[in-house]
Amino acid sequence: MLNILVPVDGSENARRALEHVIGLKESGQPIFVRLLNVQSPLQSKVSLNAIASQATLDAYFREMGEEALAASLALLHRAQVPCEHAVEFGPPAKTIADYAQKHGCHRIVMGTRGMGVVSNLVVGSIAYQVVHLTQLPVTLVQ
């Protein structure tokens, strides 16, 4: 069974990546999907800690991650694709690459921001960073 990591953020690009993966199942290939939402740490939690505890902030961002996963989970359930999901905290690209390694994924399938190759090289993107942080095959879906 092909163990595929699909990072999702609730965007249209992430949905297209997930539809690509569902297409693999429909072609007869047995798959297992791991959905991952990554919440980036706040740059300065010190000022926010004056109005909310760290536990409150973490719970809030975990809830945001679960909301971002909801539509993707529904899509996988409708397609009857076995899956697990998680919300992790950290720098997005490194967290994605580390999660794939830790969970024995065979590949990563993710959306892009729709920028051209030159723009990605100049500006940088999470997808571009993931490609360089992992040994796994990475499929980018525009």
Secondary structure, DSSP 8 states (H G I E B T S, - for coil): -EEEEEE--SSHHHHHHHHHHHHHHHTT--EEEEEEEEE---S-HHHHHTTS-HHHHHHHHHHHHHHHHHHHHHHHHHTT--EEEEEEES-HHHHHHHHHHHTT-SEEEEE--S--HHHHHHH--HHHHHHHH-SS-EEEE-
